[in-house]
Amino acid sequence: MEANTMSKKRKIASWIFVGLMSALFIMSAAMKLTSGSDSEMAKNFAKWGLEGKLILIGMGELISAILFLIPKTSSLGVLLLTAHLGGAIATHMEHGEPFLPQSIMLLLLWVANYLRNPEMFASFFKK
């Protein structure tokens, strides 16, 4: 009975984490997709050498977030969002900017997916 309760609690926690992380990524993508060419975000992307890539990155982020939200495609979503955040971390590091927020988002993304799919780390424990 207690294992079933823990499983139910883990499931609720996973949906909360997954929902929050998906909402965060969808909001971020929406901001990229709706930013004008004279926005602060567009200026930052130009500074980072990514001028004209706001729509492309925003679409990639949106598609990845939707894939993460859907249980059957969550592994692909995690893979794509991990790559996205890795790129964001590297970009911020390269320009001497804080990269802790992106690192925390990456950690929370993996925690959310672990709560939903605990066997994601199974390959690390194979003998």
Chimera marker file (.cmm) of the C-alpha trace (Angstrom):
<marker_set name="trace">
<marker id="1" x="0.000" y="0.000" z="0.000" r="1" g="1" b="0" radius="0.5"/>
<marker id="2" x="2.776" y="2.432" z="0.931" r="1" g="1" b="0" radius="0.5"/>
<marker id="3" x="4.745" y="1.769" z="-2.288" r="1" g="1" b="0" radius="0.5"/>
<marker id="4" x="1.604" y="2.549" z="-4.266" r="1" g="1" b="0" radius="0.5"/>
<marker id="5" x="1.196" y="5.838" z="-2.353" r="1" g="1" b="0" radius="0.5"/>
<marker id="6" x="4.811" y="6.792" z="-3.054" r="1" g="1" b="0" radius="0.5"/>
<marker id="7" x="4.303" y="5.942" z="-6.682" r="1" g="1" b="0" radius="0.5"/>
<marker id="8" x="1.221" y="8.151" z="-6.774" r="1" g="1" b="0" radius="0.5"/>
<marker id="9" x="3.103" y="10.993" z="-5.046" r="1" g="1" b="0" radius="0.5"/>
<marker id="10" x="5.992" y="10.628" z="-7.505" r="1" g="1" b="0" radius="0.5"/>
<marker id="11" x="3.545" y="10.709" z="-10.398" r="1" g="1" b="0" radius="0.5"/>
<marker id="12" x="1.908" y="13.906" z="-9.105" r="1" g="1" b="0" radius="0.5"/>
<marker id="13" x="5.319" y="15.501" z="-8.508" r="1" g="1" b="0" radius="0.5"/>
<marker id="14" x="6.443" y="14.522" z="-11.985" r="1" g="1" b="0" radius="0.5"/>
<marker id="15" x="3.408" y="16.108" z="-13.637" r="1" g="1" b="0" radius="0.5"/>
<marker id="16" x="3.903" y="19.286" z="-11.611" r="1" g="1" b="0" radius="0.5"/>
<marker id="17" x="7.607" y="19.477" z="-12.551" r="1" g="1" b="0" radius="0.5"/>
<marker id="18" x="6.962" y="18.558" z="-16.189" r="1" g="1" b="0" radius="0.5"/>
<marker id="19" x="4.117" y="21.084" z="-16.422" r="1" g="1" b="0" radius="0.5"/>
<marker id="20" x="6.179" y="23.890" z="-14.896" r="1" g="1" b="0" radius="0.5"/>
<marker id="21" x="9.240" y="23.172" z="-17.030" r="1" g="1" b="0" radius="0.5"/>
<marker id="22" x="7.138" y="22.882" z="-20.192" r="1" g="1" b="0" radius="0.5"/>
<marker id="23" x="5.392" y="26.169" z="-19.402" r="1" g="1" b="0" radius="0.5"/>
<marker id="24" x="8.760" y="27.836" z="-18.852" r="1" g="1" b="0" radius="0.5"/>
<marker id="25" x="10.126" y="26.610" z="-22.189" r="1" g="1" b="0" radius="0.5"/>
<marker id="26" x="6.918" y="27.443" z="-24.061" r="1" g="1" b="0" radius="0.5"/>
<marker id="27" x="6.943" y="30.976" z="-22.609" r="1" g="1" b="0" radius="0.5"/>
<marker id="28" x="10.597" y="31.389" z="-23.558" r="1" g="1" b="0" radius="0.5"/>
<marker id="29" x="9.865" y="30.174" z="-27.097" r="1" g="1" b="0" radius="0.5"/>
<marker id="30" x="6.852" y="32.494" z="-27.378" r="1" g="1" b="0" radius="0.5"/>
<marker id="31" x="8.997" y="35.458" z="-26.351" r="1" g="1" b="0" radius="0.5"/>
<marker id="32" x="11.541" y="34.575" z="-29.043" r="1" g="1" b="0" radius="0.5"/>
<marker id="33" x="8.835" y="34.098" z="-31.668" r="1" g="1" b="0" radius="0.5"/>
<marker id="34" x="7.054" y="37.368" z="-30.873" r="1" g="1" b="0" radius="0.5"/>
<marker id="35" x="10.111" y="39.582" z="-30.361" r="1" g="1" b="0" radius="0.5"/>
<marker id="36" x="10.607" y="42.240" z="-32.957" r="1" g="1" b="0" radius="0.5"/>
<marker id="37" x="13.907" y="42.839" z="-34.693" r="1" g="1" b="0" radius="0.5"/>
<marker id="38" x="14.545" y="45.889" z="-32.507" r="1" g="1" b="0" radius="0.5"/>
<marker id="39" x="13.815" y="44.116" z="-29.205" r="1" g="1" b="0" radius="0.5"/>
<marker id="40" x="16.362" y="43.604" z="-26.442" r="1" g="1" b="0" radius="0.5"/>
<marker id="41" x="16.297" y="39.866" z="-27.136" r="1" g="1" b="0" radius="0.5"/>
<marker id="42" x="17.109" y="40.412" z="-30.822" r="1" g="1" b="0" radius="0.5"/>
<marker id="43" x="19.976" y="42.718" z="-29.826" r="1" g="1" b="0" radius="0.5"/>
<marker id="44" x="21.367" y="40.064" z="-27.480" r="1" g="1" b="0" radius="0.5"/>
<marker id="45" x="21.147" y="37.400" z="-30.176" r="1" g="1" b="0" radius="0.5"/>
<marker id="46" x="23.021" y="39.713" z="-32.568" r="1" g="1" b="0" radius="0.5"/>
<marker id="47" x="25.675" y="40.321" z="-29.887" r="1" g="1" b="0" radius="0.5"/>
<marker id="48" x="26.104" y="36.552" z="-29.525" r="1" g="1" b="0" radius="0.5"/>
<marker id="49" x="26.560" y="36.129" z="-33.289" r="1" g="1" b="0" radius="0.5"/>
<marker id="50" x="23.064" y="34.702" z="-33.756" r="1" g="1" b="0" radius="0.5"/>
<marker id="51" x="21.491" y="37.557" z="-35.662" r="1" g="1" b="0" radius="0.5"/>
<marker id="52" x="18.410" y="36.431" z="-37.565" r="1" g="1" b="0" radius="0.5"/>
<marker id="53" x="18.216" y="33.113" z="-35.692" r="1" g="1" b="0" radius="0.5"/>
<marker id="54" x="15.578" y="34.126" z="-33.124" r="1" g="1" b="0" radius="0.5"/>
<marker id="55" x="12.667" y="32.476" z="-34.990" r="1" g="1" b="0" radius="0.5"/>
<marker id="56" x="14.649" y="29.307" z="-35.720" r="1" g="1" b="0" radius="0.5"/>
<marker id="57" x="15.748" y="28.894" z="-32.097" r="1" g="1" b="0" radius="0.5"/>
<marker id="58" x="12.271" y="29.798" z="-30.818" r="1" g="1" b="0" radius="0.5"/>
<marker id="59" x="10.629" y="27.181" z="-33.061" r="1" g="1" b="0" radius="0.5"/>
<marker id="60" x="13.166" y="24.555" z="-32.015" r="1" g="1" b="0" radius="0.5"/>
<marker id="61" x="12.522" y="25.357" z="-28.366" r="1" g="1" b="0" radius="0.5"/>
<marker id="62" x="8.739" y="25.226" z="-28.827" r="1" g="1" b="0" radius="0.5"/>
<marker id="63" x="8.809" y="21.882" z="-30.655" r="1" g="1" b="0" radius="0.5"/>
<marker id="64" x="11.202" y="20.437" z="-28.054" r="1" g="1" b="0" radius="0.5"/>
<marker id="65" x="8.992" y="21.624" z="-25.173" r="1" g="1" b="0" radius="0.5"/>
<marker id="66" x="5.913" y="20.049" z="-26.743" r="1" g="1" b="0" radius="0.5"/>
<marker id="67" x="7.798" y="16.778" z="-27.287" r="1" g="1" b="0" radius="0.5"/>
<marker id="68" x="8.894" y="16.888" z="-23.630" r="1" g="1" b="0" radius="0.5"/>
<marker id="69" x="5.323" y="17.452" z="-22.457" r="1" g="1" b="0" radius="0.5"/>
<marker id="70" x="3.943" y="14.405" z="-24.301" r="1" g="1" b="0" radius="0.5"/>
<marker id="71" x="4.813" y="11.239" z="-22.322" r="1" g="1" b="0" radius="0.5"/>
<marker id="72" x="5.508" y="9.058" z="-25.395" r="1" g="1" b="0" radius="0.5"/>
<marker id="73" x="7.987" y="11.594" z="-26.833" r="1" g="1" b="0" radius="0.5"/>
<marker id="74" x="9.435" y="12.929" z="-23.579" r="1" g="1" b="0" radius="0.5"/>
<marker id="75" x="12.823" y="11.233" z="-24.074" r="1" g="1" b="0" radius="0.5"/>
<marker id="76" x="13.301" y="13.000" z="-27.391" r="1" g="1" b="0" radius="0.5"/>
<marker id="77" x="12.130" y="16.261" z="-25.819" r="1" g="1" b="0" radius="0.5"/>
<marker id="78" x="14.653" y="15.902" z="-22.985" r="1" g="1" b="0" radius="0.5"/>
<marker id="79" x="17.422" y="15.192" z="-25.475" r="1" g="1" b="0" radius="0.5"/>
<marker id="80" x="16.564" y="18.249" z="-27.593" r="1" g="1" b="0" radius="0.5"/>
<marker id="81" x="16.052" y="20.576" z="-24.611" r="1" g="1" b="0" radius="0.5"/>
<marker id="82" x="19.339" y="19.371" z="-23.112" r="1" g="1" b="0" radius="0.5"/>
<marker id="83" x="21.091" y="20.306" z="-26.349" r="1" g="1" b="0" radius="0.5"/>
<marker id="84" x="19.269" y="23.662" z="-26.404" r="1" g="1" b="0" radius="0.5"/>
<marker id="85" x="20.292" y="24.473" z="-22.834" r="1" g="1" b="0" radius="0.5"/>
<marker id="86" x="23.835" y="23.250" z="-23.467" r="1" g="1" b="0" radius="0.5"/>
<marker id="87" x="24.055" y="25.740" z="-26.320" r="1" g="1" b="0" radius="0.5"/>
<marker id="88" x="22.646" y="28.500" z="-24.130" r="1" g="1" b="0" radius="0.5"/>
<marker id="89" x="25.124" y="27.700" z="-21.345" r="1" g="1" b="0" radius="0.5"/>
<marker id="90" x="28.061" y="27.660" z="-23.773" r="1" g="1" b="0" radius="0.5"/>
<marker id="91" x="26.942" y="30.945" z="-25.370" r="1" g="1" b="0" radius="0.5"/>
<marker id="92" x="26.650" y="32.709" z="-22.034" r="1" g="1" b="0" radius="0.5"/>
<marker id="93" x="29.997" y="31.299" z="-20.856" r="1" g="1" b="0" radius="0.5"/>
<marker id="94" x="31.693" y="32.410" z="-24.063" r="1" g="1" b="0" radius="0.5"/>
<marker id="95" x="30.500" y="35.988" z="-23.530" r="1" g="1" b="0" radius="0.5"/>
<marker id="96" x="31.335" y="36.110" z="-19.819" r="1" g="1" b="0" radius="0.5"/>
<marker id="97" x="27.673" y="36.232" z="-18.817" r="1" g="1" b="0" radius="0.5"/>
<marker id="98" x="25.935" y="34.389" z="-15.964" r="1" g="1" b="0" radius="0.5"/>
<marker id="99" x="24.981" y="30.856" z="-16.955" r="1" g="1" b="0" radius="0.5"/>
<marker id="100" x="23.592" y="29.646" z="-13.627" r="1" g="1" b="0" radius="0.5"/>
<marker id="101" x="19.895" y="30.106" z="-14.618" r="1" g="1" b="0" radius="0.5"/>
<marker id="102" x="20.320" y="27.882" z="-17.678" r="1" g="1" b="0" radius="0.5"/>
<marker id="103" x="22.249" y="25.327" z="-15.599" r="1" g="1" b="0" radius="0.5"/>
<marker id="104" x="19.472" y="25.215" z="-12.995" r="1" g="1" b="0" radius="0.5"/>
<marker id="105" x="16.872" y="24.813" z="-15.754" r="1" g="1" b="0" radius="0.5"/>
<marker id="106" x="18.879" y="21.888" z="-17.128" r="1" g="1" b="0" radius="0.5"/>
<marker id="107" x="19.033" y="20.242" z="-13.719" r="1" g="1" b="0" radius="0.5"/>
<marker id="108" x="15.285" y="20.738" z="-13.154" r="1" g="1" b="0" radius="0.5"/>
<marker id="109" x="14.550" y="19.352" z="-16.628" r="1" g="1" b="0" radius="0.5"/>
<marker id="110" x="16.400" y="16.144" z="-15.763" r="1" g="1" b="0" radius="0.5"/>
<marker id="111" x="14.755" y="15.930" z="-12.326" r="1" g="1" b="0" radius="0.5"/>
<marker id="112" x="11.329" y="16.312" z="-13.943" r="1" g="1" b="0" radius="0.5"/>
<marker id="113" x="12.066" y="13.594" z="-16.456" r="1" g="1" b="0" radius="0.5"/>
<marker id="114" x="13.551" y="11.315" z="-13.785" r="1" g="1" b="0" radius="0.5"/>
<marker id="115" x="10.391" y="11.643" z="-11.696" r="1" g="1" b="0" radius="0.5"/>
<marker id="116" x="8.310" y="10.723" z="-14.730" r="1" g="1" b="0" radius="0.5"/>
<marker id="117" x="10.656" y="8.087" z="-16.095" r="1" g="1" b="0" radius="0.5"/>
<marker id="118" x="12.973" y="6.706" z="-13.347" r="1" g="1" b="0" radius="0.5"/>
<marker id="119" x="14.480" y="4.116" z="-15.677" r="1" g="1" b="0" radius="0.5"/>
<marker id="120" x="16.137" y="6.897" z="-17.694" r="1" g="1" b="0" radius="0.5"/>
<marker id="121" x="19.390" y="6.225" z="-15.798" r="1" g="1" b="0" radius="0.5"/>
<marker id="122" x="19.153" y="2.432" z="-16.069" r="1" g="1" b="0" radius="0.5"/>
<marker id="123" x="22.030" y="2.202" z="-18.547" r="1" g="1" b="0" radius="0.5"/>
<marker id="124" x="24.380" y="3.665" z="-15.929" r="1" g="1" b="0" radius="0.5"/>
<marker id="125" x="23.714" y="0.740" z="-13.613" r="1" g="1" b="0" radius="0.5"/>
<marker id="126" x="23.967" y="-2.150" z="-16.085" r="1" g="1" b="0" radius="0.5"/>
<marker id="127" x="26.510" y="-4.796" z="-15.206" r="1" g="1" b="0" radius="0.5"/>
<link id1="1" id2="2" r="1" g="1" b="0" radius="0.2"/>
<link id1="2" id2="3" r="1" g="1" b="0" radius="0.2"/>
<link id1="3" id2="4" r="1" g="1" b="0" radius="0.2"/>
<link id1="4" id2="5" r="1" g="1" b="0" radius="0.2"/>
<link id1="5" id2="6" r="1" g="1" b="0" radius="0.2"/>
<link id1="6" id2="7" r="1" g="1" b="0" radius="0.2"/>
<link id1="7" id2="8" r="1" g="1" b="0" radius="0.2"/>
<link id1="8" id2="9" r="1" g="1" b="0" radius="0.2"/>
<link id1="9" id2="10" r="1" g="1" b="0" radius="0.2"/>
<link id1="10" id2="11" r="1" g="1" b="0" radius="0.2"/>
<link id1="11" id2="12" r="1" g="1" b="0" radius="0.2"/>
<link id1="12" id2="13" r="1" g="1" b="0" radius="0.2"/>
<link id1="13" id2="14" r="1" g="1" b="0" radius="0.2"/>
<link id1="14" id2="15" r="1" g="1" b="0" radius="0.2"/>
<link id1="15" id2="16" r="1" g="1" b="0" radius="0.2"/>
<link id1="16" id2="17" r="1" g="1" b="0" radius="0.2"/>
<link id1="17" id2="18" r="1" g="1" b="0" radius="0.2"/>
<link id1="18" id2="19" r="1" g="1" b="0" radius="0.2"/>
<link id1="19" id2="20" r="1" g="1" b="0" radius="0.2"/>
<link id1="20" id2="21" r="1" g="1" b="0" radius="0.2"/>
<link id1="21" id2="22" r="1" g="1" b="0" radius="0.2"/>
<link id1="22" id2="23" r="1" g="1" b="0" radius="0.2"/>
<link id1="23" id2="24" r="1" g="1" b="0" radius="0.2"/>
<link id1="24" id2="25" r="1" g="1" b="0" radius="0.2"/>
<link id1="25" id2="26" r="1" g="1" b="0" radius="0.2"/>
<link id1="26" id2="27" r="1" g="1" b="0" radius="0.2"/>
<link id1="27" id2="28" r="1" g="1" b="0" radius="0.2"/>
<link id1="28" id2="29" r="1" g="1" b="0" radius="0.2"/>
<link id1="29" id2="30" r="1" g="1" b="0" radius="0.2"/>
<link id1="30" id2="31" r="1" g="1" b="0" radius="0.2"/>
<link id1="31" id2="32" r="1" g="1" b="0" radius="0.2"/>
<link id1="32" id2="33" r="1" g="1" b="0" radius="0.2"/>
<link id1="33" id2="34" r="1" g="1" b="0" radius="0.2"/>
<link id1="34" id2="35" r="1" g="1" b="0" radius="0.2"/>
<link id1="35" id2="36" r="1" g="1" b="0" radius="0.2"/>
<link id1="36" id2="37" r="1" g="1" b="0" radius="0.2"/>
<link id1="37" id2="38" r="1" g="1" b="0" radius="0.2"/>
<link id1="38" id2="39" r="1" g="1" b="0" radius="0.2"/>
<link id1="39" id2="40" r="1" g="1" b="0" radius="0.2"/>
<link id1="40" id2="41" r="1" g="1" b="0" radius="0.2"/>
<link id1="41" id2="42" r="1" g="1" b="0" radius="0.2"/>
<link id1="42" id2="43" r="1" g="1" b="0" radius="0.2"/>
<link id1="43" id2="44" r="1" g="1" b="0" radius="0.2"/>
<link id1="44" id2="45" r="1" g="1" b="0" radius="0.2"/>
<link id1="45" id2="46" r="1" g="1" b="0" radius="0.2"/>
<link id1="46" id2="47" r="1" g="1" b="0" radius="0.2"/>
<link id1="47" id2="48" r="1" g="1" b="0" radius="0.2"/>
<link id1="48" id2="49" r="1" g="1" b="0" radius="0.2"/>
<link id1="49" id2="50" r="1" g="1" b="0" radius="0.2"/>
<link id1="50" id2="51" r="1" g="1" b="0" radius="0.2"/>
<link id1="51" id2="52" r="1" g="1" b="0" radius="0.2"/>
<link id1="52" id2="53" r="1" g="1" b="0" radius="0.2"/>
<link id1="53" id2="54" r="1" g="1" b="0" radius="0.2"/>
<link id1="54" id2="55" r="1" g="1" b="0" radius="0.2"/>
<link id1="55" id2="56" r="1" g="1" b="0" radius="0.2"/>
<link id1="56" id2="57" r="1" g="1" b="0" radius="0.2"/>
<link id1="57" id2="58" r="1" g="1" b="0" radius="0.2"/>
<link id1="58" id2="59" r="1" g="1" b="0" radius="0.2"/>
<link id1="59" id2="60" r="1" g="1" b="0" radius="0.2"/>
<link id1="60" id2="61" r="1" g="1" b="0" radius="0.2"/>
<link id1="61" id2="62" r="1" g="1" b="0" radius="0.2"/>
<link id1="62" id2="63" r="1" g="1" b="0" radius="0.2"/>
<link id1="63" id2="64" r="1" g="1" b="0" radius="0.2"/>
<link id1="64" id2="65" r="1" g="1" b="0" radius="0.2"/>
<link id1="65" id2="66" r="1" g="1" b="0" radius="0.2"/>
<link id1="66" id2="67" r="1" g="1" b="0" radius="0.2"/>
<link id1="67" id2="68" r="1" g="1" b="0" radius="0.2"/>
<link id1="68" id2="69" r="1" g="1" b="0" radius="0.2"/>
<link id1="69" id2="70" r="1" g="1" b="0" radius="0.2"/>
<link id1="70" id2="71" r="1" g="1" b="0" radius="0.2"/>
<link id1="71" id2="72" r="1" g="1" b="0" radius="0.2"/>
<link id1="72" id2="73" r="1" g="1" b="0" radius="0.2"/>
<link id1="73" id2="74" r="1" g="1" b="0" radius="0.2"/>
<link id1="74" id2="75" r="1" g="1" b="0" radius="0.2"/>
<link id1="75" id2="76" r="1" g="1" b="0" radius="0.2"/>
<link id1="76" id2="77" r="1" g="1" b="0" radius="0.2"/>
<link id1="77" id2="78" r="1" g="1" b="0" radius="0.2"/>
<link id1="78" id2="79" r="1" g="1" b="0" radius="0.2"/>
<link id1="79" id2="80" r="1" g="1" b="0" radius="0.2"/>
<link id1="80" id2="81" r="1" g="1" b="0" radius="0.2"/>
<link id1="81" id2="82" r="1" g="1" b="0" radius="0.2"/>
<link id1="82" id2="83" r="1" g="1" b="0" radius="0.2"/>
<link id1="83" id2="84" r="1" g="1" b="0" radius="0.2"/>
<link id1="84" id2="85" r="1" g="1" b="0" radius="0.2"/>
<link id1="85" id2="86" r="1" g="1" b="0" radius="0.2"/>
<link id1="86" id2="87" r="1" g="1" b="0" radius="0.2"/>
<link id1="87" id2="88" r="1" g="1" b="0" radius="0.2"/>
<link id1="88" id2="89" r="1" g="1" b="0" radius="0.2"/>
<link id1="89" id2="90" r="1" g="1" b="0" radius="0.2"/>
<link id1="90" id2="91" r="1" g="1" b="0" radius="0.2"/>
<link id1="91" id2="92" r="1" g="1" b="0" radius="0.2"/>
<link id1="92" id2="93" r="1" g="1" b="0" radius="0.2"/>
<link id1="93" id2="94" r="1" g="1" b="0" radius="0.2"/>
<link id1="94" id2="95" r="1" g="1" b="0" radius="0.2"/>
<link id1="95" id2="96" r="1" g="1" b="0" radius="0.2"/>
<link id1="96" id2="97" r="1" g="1" b="0" radius="0.2"/>
<link id1="97" id2="98" r="1" g="1" b="0" radius="0.2"/>
<link id1="98" id2="99" r="1" g="1" b="0" radius="0.2"/>
<link id1="99" id2="100" r="1" g="1" b="0" radius="0.2"/>
<link id1="100" id2="101" r="1" g="1" b="0" radius="0.2"/>
<link id1="101" id2="102" r="1" g="1" b="0" radius="0.2"/>
<link id1="102" id2="103" r="1" g="1" b="0" radius="0.2"/>
<link id1="103" id2="104" r="1" g="1" b="0" radius="0.2"/>
<link id1="104" id2="105" r="1" g="1" b="0" radius="0.2"/>
<link id1="105" id2="106" r="1" g="1" b="0" radius="0.2"/>
<link id1="106" id2="107" r="1" g="1" b="0" radius="0.2"/>
<link id1="107" id2="108" r="1" g="1" b="0" radius="0.2"/>
<link id1="108" id2="109" r="1" g="1" b="0" radius="0.2"/>
<link id1="109" id2="110" r="1" g="1" b="0" radius="0.2"/>
<link id1="110" id2="111" r="1" g="1" b="0" radius="0.2"/>
<link id1="111" id2="112" r="1" g="1" b="0" radius="0.2"/>
<link id1="112" id2="113" r="1" g="1" b="0" radius="0.2"/>
<link id1="113" id2="114" r="1" g="1" b="0" radius="0.2"/>
<link id1="114" id2="115" r="1" g="1" b="0" radius="0.2"/>
<link id1="115" id2="116" r="1" g="1" b="0" radius="0.2"/>
<link id1="116" id2="117" r="1" g="1" b="0" radius="0.2"/>
<link id1="117" id2="118" r="1" g="1" b="0" radius="0.2"/>
<link id1="118" id2="119" r="1" g="1" b="0" radius="0.2"/>
<link id1="119" id2="120" r="1" g="1" b="0" radius="0.2"/>
<link id1="120" id2="121" r="1" g="1" b="0" radius="0.2"/>
<link id1="121" id2="122" r="1" g="1" b="0" radius="0.2"/>
<link id1="122" id2="123" r="1" g="1" b="0" radius="0.2"/>
<link id1="123" id2="124" r="1" g="1" b="0" radius="0.2"/>
<link id1="124" id2="125" r="1" g="1" b="0" radius="0.2"/>
<link id1="125" id2="126" r="1" g="1" b="0" radius="0.2"/>
<link id1="126" id2="127" r="1" g="1" b="0" radius="0.2"/>
</marker_set>
